[in-house]
Amino acid sequence: MTAANHPPVFSLQQGSLPLLISIPHVGTQIPADIAATMTPVAQRTDDCDWHLDRLYAFAARMGASILTPFNARYVIDLNRPPDGANLYPGQDTTGLLPVDTFEKEPLYLDGRLPDEAEVARRRDAYWRPYHDALTAELAELKARHGKVLLWEAHSIRSHVPRFFEGRLPDFNFGTSNGASAVAGLGEELAAIVERHGDYSAVANGRFKGGYITRQYGVPAEGVHAVQLELSQITYMQEQFPYAYDERLAVKVEPLLEELVAVALQRAKSA
């Protein structure tokens, strides 16, 4: 996975289905050399997509491939373009190398912001290996099955005023306005959630899919990509220490499994 003498930067569990679950913001580690330049708040990794590897444990039992990083998004954001372009022009967002938290707290000590050389170093050391693994696994699954579903698993606090007003819907599906997956899939998944009755849902609302969804979802070539930005209030404690709430999670897990299964079937039959 990595060059000799370098610690691994991701984990890939390969499965038997044409299904890859990517969880690019679940990592919590910050390498010591980077941590030395950062503020104490960075060590809390507040903006992690907490516990999604646990919440999506059913996917491994289904036979999905699962790709996760070890490092936090504060090291480098794996769901941003390598050039750092804003995916939502005109809206506030965090970049390829975030410099502040979602609450706009600084991540770096005075005078220690990463320069262009450091950006390039982290892109090569952390961003590229993850995307190389993602590209290779999608290619292998497509070669084996003909079609493949990429499910981008994300989560976020239900209230983040920096990015949206009020409370975020519970389930936020993104298919790049229909461009990254079979037509109508995002809306179909949102409708399933609404019929369930316990949660709110929207397709291609505030979150339309990040770089990974937009870059790799090419339905005409048999690769369908869906991003789910799940409100953390549905399965965990949203404030520090960000504990997993089994009482909540046990309700949302079966619905997640149903949604992934429906999306997979739609991708296979497209």
C-alpha positions as a Markdown table, in Angstrom:
| # | Residue | x | y | z |
|---|---|---|---|---|
| 1 | Met | 0.0 | 0.0 | 0.0 |
| 2 | Thr | 2.9 | 2.4 | 0.8 |
| 3 | Ala | 6.5 | 2.7 | 0.1 |
| 4 | Ala | 9.0 | 0.9 | 2.3 |
| 5 | Asn | 9.5 | 2.4 | 5.8 |
| 6 | His | 6.3 | 4.6 | 5.5 |
| 7 | Pro | 3.3 | 3.7 | 7.6 |
| 8 | Pro | 0.1 | 2.7 | 5.7 |
| 9 | Val | -2.2 | 5.6 | 5.0 |
| 10 | Phe | -5.4 | 3.6 | 4.2 |
| 11 | Ser | -7.1 | 0.3 | 4.7 |
| 12 | Leu | -8.8 | -1.6 | 1.9 |
| 13 | Gln | -11.0 | -4.6 | 2.7 |
| 14 | Gln | -11.9 | -6.3 | -0.6 |
| 15 | Gly | -15.3 | -7.9 | -1.0 |
| 16 | Ser | -17.2 | -10.0 | -3.5 |
| 17 | Leu | -19.9 | -7.6 | -4.7 |
| 18 | Pro | -19.6 | -4.8 | -7.3 |
| 19 | Leu | -19.8 | -2.3 | -4.4 |
| 20 | Leu | -17.1 | -0.1 | -2.9 |
| 21 | Ile | -17.8 | 1.9 | 0.3 |
| 22 | Ser | -15.4 | 4.8 | 0.6 |
| 23 | Ile | -15.3 | 6.6 | 3.9 |
| 24 | Pro | -12.7 | 9.4 | 3.3 |
| 25 | His | -13.2 | 11.4 | 6.5 |
| 26 | Val | -13.3 | 8.7 | 9.1 |
| 27 | Gly | -9.6 | 8.9 | 10.0 |
| 28 | Thr | -8.4 | 10.5 | 13.3 |
| 29 | Gln | -4.6 | 10.3 | 13.2 |
| 30 | Ile | -2.3 | 13.3 | 12.6 |
| 31 | Pro | 1.3 | 12.4 | 12.0 |
| 32 | Ala | 3.7 | 13.8 | 14.6 |
| 33 | Asp | 5.5 | 16.2 | 12.3 |
| 34 | Ile | 2.2 | 17.8 | 11.2 |
| 35 | Ala | 0.7 | 17.8 | 14.7 |
| 36 | Ala | 3.8 | 19.8 | 15.9 |
| 37 | Thr | 2.6 | 22.7 | 13.7 |
| 38 | Met | -1.0 | 22.7 | 14.8 |
| 39 | Thr | -3.1 | 24.1 | 17.6 |
| 40 | Pro | -4.5 | 22.0 | 20.5 |
| 41 | Val | -8.0 | 22.2 | 18.9 |
| 42 | Ala | -6.7 | 20.2 | 15.9 |
| 43 | Gln | -5.9 | 17.3 | 18.1 |
| 44 | Arg | -9.7 | 16.8 | 18.8 |
| 45 | Thr | -10.3 | 16.2 | 15.1 |
| 46 | Asp | -13.8 | 17.7 | 15.7 |
| 47 | Asp | -14.8 | 17.5 | 12.1 |
| 48 | Cys | -14.2 | 13.8 | 11.7 |
| 49 | Asp | -17.0 | 11.7 | 10.2 |
| 50 | Trp | -17.1 | 9.8 | 13.5 |
| 51 | His | -17.8 | 6.1 | 13.7 |
| 52 | Leu | -18.9 | 5.5 | 10.2 |
| 53 | Asp | -16.7 | 2.4 | 9.9 |
| 54 | Arg | -18.7 | 1.0 | 12.8 |
| 55 | Leu | -22.1 | 2.2 | 11.4 |
| 56 | Tyr | -21.3 | 0.6 | 8.0 |
| 57 | Ala | -20.1 | -2.7 | 9.4 |
| 58 | Phe | -23.1 | -4.4 | 7.7 |
| 59 | Ala | -21.5 | -3.6 | 4.3 |
| 60 | Ala | -18.6 | -6.0 | 5.0 |
| 61 | Arg | -21.1 | -8.7 | 5.8 |
| 62 | Met | -22.9 | -7.9 | 2.5 |
| 63 | Gly | -19.7 | -8.4 | 0.6 |
| 64 | Ala | -18.7 | -4.8 | -0.1 |
| 65 | Ser | -15.2 | -3.6 | -0.5 |
| 66 | Ile | -14.5 | -0.9 | 2.1 |
| 67 | Leu | -11.8 | 1.8 | 1.8 |
| 68 | Thr | -10.9 | 4.0 | 4.8 |
| 69 | Pro | -8.0 | 6.3 | 5.6 |
| 70 | Phe | -6.1 | 6.4 | 8.9 |
| 71 | Asn | -5.3 | 10.1 | 8.9 |
| 72 | Ala | -7.7 | 12.9 | 9.7 |
| 73 | Arg | -9.1 | 15.3 | 7.1 |
| 74 | Tyr | -7.0 | 18.0 | 8.8 |
| 75 | Val | -4.0 | 16.4 | 7.3 |
| 76 | Ile | -5.5 | 16.6 | 3.8 |
| 77 | Asp | -9.0 | 16.4 | 2.6 |
| 78 | Leu | -9.4 | 13.3 | 0.4 |
| 79 | Asn | -12.7 | 14.5 | -0.9 |
| 80 | Arg | -11.3 | 17.7 | -2.5 |
| 81 | Pro | -9.8 | 18.2 | -5.9 |
| 82 | Pro | -6.0 | 18.0 | -6.0 |
| 83 | Asp | -5.8 | 21.6 | -7.1 |
| 84 | Gly | -7.9 | 22.7 | -4.1 |
| 85 | Ala | -10.7 | 24.2 | -6.3 |
| 86 | Asn | -13.9 | 25.1 | -4.5 |
| 87 | Leu | -16.6 | 22.5 | -5.3 |
| 88 | Tyr | -19.4 | 25.0 | -4.3 |
| 89 | Pro | -18.4 | 28.3 | -5.9 |
| 90 | Gly | -19.7 | 31.3 | -4.0 |
| 91 | Gln | -20.2 | 29.2 | -0.8 |
| 92 | Asp | -18.0 | 28.9 | 2.2 |
| 93 | Thr | -16.1 | 25.6 | 2.4 |
| 94 | Thr | -12.9 | 24.1 | 3.8 |
| 95 | Gly | -10.1 | 23.3 | 1.4 |
| 96 | Leu | -7.7 | 20.6 | 0.4 |
| 97 | Leu | -5.6 | 21.4 | 3.4 |
| 98 | Pro | -8.1 | 22.9 | 5.9 |
| 99 | Val | -6.7 | 25.8 | 7.9 |
| 100 | Asp | -9.6 | 26.1 | 10.3 |
| 101 | Thr | -12.4 | 24.0 | 11.8 |
| 102 | Phe | -16.1 | 24.1 | 10.8 |
| 103 | Glu | -16.4 | 26.6 | 13.7 |
| 104 | Lys | -13.6 | 28.7 | 12.1 |
| 105 | Glu | -11.1 | 27.9 | 14.9 |
| 106 | Pro | -7.5 | 28.0 | 13.6 |
| 107 | Leu | -5.8 | 24.7 | 13.1 |
| 108 | Tyr | -2.3 | 26.0 | 12.8 |
| 109 | Leu | 0.0 | 27.8 | 15.1 |
| 110 | Asp | 1.0 | 31.4 | 14.2 |
| 111 | Gly | 3.5 | 31.3 | 11.3 |
| 112 | Arg | 3.1 | 27.5 | 10.7 |
| 113 | Leu | 0.6 | 27.4 | 7.9 |
| 114 | Pro | 1.6 | 24.9 | 5.2 |
| 115 | Asp | 3.3 | 26.3 | 2.2 |
| 116 | Glu | 3.0 | 25.1 | -1.4 |
| 117 | Ala | 5.8 | 22.6 | -0.9 |
| 118 | Glu | 4.0 | 21.1 | 2.1 |
| 119 | Val | 0.8 | 21.0 | 0.2 |
| 120 | Ala | 2.5 | 19.0 | -2.6 |
| 121 | Arg | 4.2 | 16.7 | -0.1 |
| 122 | Arg | 0.9 | 15.8 | 1.6 |
| 123 | Arg | -0.8 | 15.4 | -1.7 |
| 124 | Asp | 1.8 | 12.8 | -2.8 |
| 125 | Ala | 2.0 | 11.1 | 0.6 |
| 126 | Tyr | -1.6 | 10.9 | 1.7 |
| 127 | Trp | -4.1 | 12.0 | -1.1 |
| 128 | Arg | -2.6 | 10.2 | -4.0 |
| 129 | Pro | -2.3 | 6.7 | -2.4 |
| 130 | Tyr | -6.0 | 6.8 | -1.4 |
| 131 | His | -7.1 | 7.8 | -4.8 |
| 132 | Asp | -4.8 | 5.3 | -6.5 |
| 133 | Ala | -6.4 | 2.6 | -4.4 |
| 134 | Leu | -9.9 | 3.8 | -5.1 |
| 135 | Thr | -9.2 | 3.9 | -8.8 |
| 136 | Ala | -7.7 | 0.4 | -8.9 |
| 137 | Glu | -10.5 | -1.2 | -6.8 |
| 138 | Leu | -13.2 | 0.4 | -9.0 |
| 139 | Ala | -11.4 | -0.9 | -12.1 |
| 140 | Glu | -11.1 | -4.4 | -10.7 |
| 141 | Leu | -14.8 | -4.5 | -9.6 |
| 142 | Lys | -15.9 | -3.2 | -13.0 |
| 143 | Ala | -13.8 | -5.7 | -14.8 |
| 144 | Arg | -15.2 | -8.6 | -12.7 |
| 145 | His | -18.9 | -7.5 | -12.7 |
| 146 | Gly | -19.4 | -5.1 | -15.6 |
| 147 | Lys | -20.8 | -2.4 | -13.4 |
| 148 | Val | -20.0 | -1.0 | -10.0 |
| 149 | Leu | -21.5 | 1.2 | -7.3 |
| 150 | Leu | -19.3 | 3.6 | -5.4 |
| 151 | Trp | -21.0 | 4.7 | -2.1 |
| 152 | Glu | -19.4 | 7.7 | -0.5 |
| 153 | Ala | -20.2 | 7.6 | 3.2 |
| 154 | His | -20.0 | 10.9 | 5.1 |
| 155 | Ser | -21.5 | 12.4 | 8.2 |
| 156 | Ile | -21.7 | 15.9 | 9.7 |
| 157 | Arg | -23.2 | 17.6 | 12.7 |
| 158 | Ser | -26.9 | 18.5 | 12.3 |
| 159 | His | -26.2 | 22.2 | 12.9 |
| 160 | Val | -23.2 | 23.9 | 11.2 |
| 161 | Pro | -24.1 | 27.6 | 10.6 |
| 162 | Arg | -21.0 | 28.1 | 8.6 |
| 163 | Phe | -22.3 | 25.9 | 5.8 |
| 164 | Phe | -26.1 | 25.9 | 6.1 |
| 165 | Glu | -29.0 | 27.5 | 8.0 |
| 166 | Gly | -31.0 | 25.7 | 10.6 |
| 167 | Arg | -30.9 | 21.9 | 11.0 |
| 168 | Leu | -29.6 | 19.8 | 8.2 |
| 169 | Pro | -31.9 | 17.0 | 6.9 |
| 170 | Asp | -31.0 | 13.6 | 8.3 |
| 171 | Phe | -30.1 | 12.0 | 5.0 |
| 172 | Asn | -28.5 | 14.1 | 2.3 |
| 173 | Phe | -28.0 | 12.2 | -1.0 |
| 174 | Gly | -25.7 | 13.6 | -3.7 |
| 175 | Thr | -25.4 | 12.4 | -7.2 |
| 176 | Ser | -24.0 | 15.6 | -8.7 |
| 177 | Asn | -27.5 | 16.7 | -9.8 |
| 178 | Gly | -28.0 | 13.3 | -11.4 |
| 179 | Ala | -24.7 | 13.2 | -13.3 |
| 180 | Ser | -22.8 | 10.6 | -11.2 |
| 181 | Ala | -25.4 | 7.8 | -11.1 |
| 182 | Val | -28.3 | 6.3 | -12.9 |
| 183 | Ala | -31.1 | 8.8 | -13.4 |
| 184 | Gly | -33.3 | 9.5 | -10.4 |
| 185 | Leu | -31.3 | 7.4 | -7.9 |
| 186 | Gly | -30.8 | 10.1 | -5.4 |
| 187 | Glu | -34.5 | 11.0 | -5.4 |
| 188 | Glu | -35.5 | 7.3 | -5.1 |
| 189 | Leu | -33.3 | 6.9 | -2.1 |
| 190 | Ala | -34.6 | 10.0 | -0.4 |
| 191 | Ala | -38.2 | 8.8 | -1.0 |
| 192 | Ile | -37.3 | 5.5 | 0.7 |
| 193 | Val | -36.1 | 7.4 | 3.8 |
| 194 | Glu | -39.2 | 9.6 | 3.8 |
| 195 | Arg | -41.5 | 6.5 | 3.6 |
| 196 | His | -39.6 | 5.1 | 6.6 |
| 197 | Gly | -41.2 | 7.9 | 8.6 |
| 198 | Asp | -38.5 | 8.5 | 11.2 |
| 199 | Tyr | -36.0 | 10.7 | 9.3 |
| 200 | Ser | -36.0 | 13.6 | 6.8 |
| 201 | Ala | -34.2 | 13.3 | 3.5 |
| 202 | Val | -33.2 | 15.4 | 0.4 |
| 203 | Ala | -31.4 | 14.7 | -2.9 |
| 204 | Asn | -28.9 | 17.1 | -4.3 |
| 205 | Gly | -29.6 | 19.8 | -1.8 |
| 206 | Arg | -26.8 | 21.5 | 0.2 |
| 207 | Phe | -24.6 | 18.4 | -0.5 |
| 208 | Lys | -24.5 | 17.3 | -4.1 |
| 209 | Gly | -21.5 | 15.1 | -3.8 |
| 210 | Gly | -17.8 | 16.0 | -3.3 |
| 211 | Tyr | -14.8 | 15.4 | -5.5 |
| 212 | Ile | -14.9 | 11.7 | -5.3 |
| 213 | Thr | -18.5 | 11.4 | -6.3 |
| 214 | Arg | -18.1 | 13.8 | -9.2 |
| 215 | Gln | -14.8 | 12.5 | -10.4 |
| 216 | Tyr | -15.5 | 8.8 | -10.4 |
| 217 | Gly | -19.2 | 8.5 | -11.0 |
| 218 | Val | -19.5 | 7.9 | -14.8 |
| 219 | Pro | -22.8 | 6.1 | -15.4 |
| 220 | Ala | -22.2 | 5.8 | -19.1 |
| 221 | Glu | -19.1 | 3.7 | -18.3 |
| 222 | Gly | -20.8 | 1.5 | -15.7 |
| 223 | Val | -19.6 | 3.3 | -12.6 |
| 224 | His | -22.4 | 4.8 | -10.4 |
| 225 | Ala | -21.5 | 7.0 | -7.5 |
| 226 | Val | -23.7 | 8.2 | -4.6 |
| 227 | Gln | -22.7 | 10.3 | -1.6 |
| 228 | Leu | -24.7 | 10.2 | 1.6 |
| 229 | Glu | -24.0 | 13.0 | 4.1 |
| 230 | Leu | -25.7 | 11.6 | 7.2 |
| 231 | Ser | -26.6 | 13.9 | 10.1 |
| 232 | Gln | -24.7 | 12.7 | 13.1 |
| 233 | Ile | -27.7 | 13.3 | 15.3 |
| 234 | Thr | -29.1 | 10.1 | 13.9 |
| 235 | Tyr | -26.5 | 7.8 | 15.4 |
| 236 | Met | -24.1 | 9.5 | 17.9 |
| 237 | Gln | -23.5 | 12.3 | 20.4 |
| 238 | Glu | -22.7 | 15.3 | 18.3 |
| 239 | Gln | -20.6 | 17.1 | 21.0 |
| 240 | Phe | -17.2 | 16.0 | 22.5 |
| 241 | Pro | -16.4 | 13.2 | 23.2 |
| 242 | Tyr | -18.5 | 12.3 | 20.2 |
| 243 | Ala | -19.7 | 8.9 | 21.6 |
| 244 | Tyr | -21.5 | 6.3 | 19.4 |
| 245 | Asp | -25.1 | 6.0 | 20.5 |
| 246 | Glu | -26.1 | 2.3 | 20.1 |
| 247 | Arg | -29.7 | 3.2 | 20.9 |
| 248 | Leu | -29.9 | 5.5 | 17.9 |
| 249 | Ala | -27.6 | 3.5 | 15.6 |
| 250 | Val | -29.6 | 0.3 | 15.9 |
| 251 | Lys | -32.5 | 2.1 | 14.3 |
| 252 | Val | -30.6 | 3.7 | 11.4 |
| 253 | Glu | -28.4 | 0.7 | 10.5 |
| 254 | Pro | -31.1 | -1.4 | 8.8 |
| 255 | Leu | -32.3 | 1.6 | 6.8 |
| 256 | Leu | -28.7 | 2.2 | 5.6 |
| 257 | Glu | -28.4 | -1.4 | 4.6 |
| 258 | Glu | -31.7 | -1.2 | 2.6 |
| 259 | Leu | -30.5 | 2.0 | 0.9 |
| 260 | Val | -27.2 | 0.5 | -0.1 |
| 261 | Ala | -28.9 | -2.6 | -1.4 |
| 262 | Val | -31.4 | -0.6 | -3.5 |
| 263 | Ala | -28.7 | 1.6 | -5.0 |
| 264 | Leu | -26.6 | -1.5 | -5.8 |
| 265 | Gln | -29.5 | -3.2 | -7.6 |
| 266 | Arg | -30.3 | 0.0 | -9.6 |
| 267 | Ala | -26.6 | 0.3 | -10.6 |
| 268 | Lys | -26.4 | -3.3 | -11.7 |
| 269 | Ser | -29.6 | -3.1 | -13.7 |
| 270 | Ala | -28.9 | 0.3 | -15.3 |
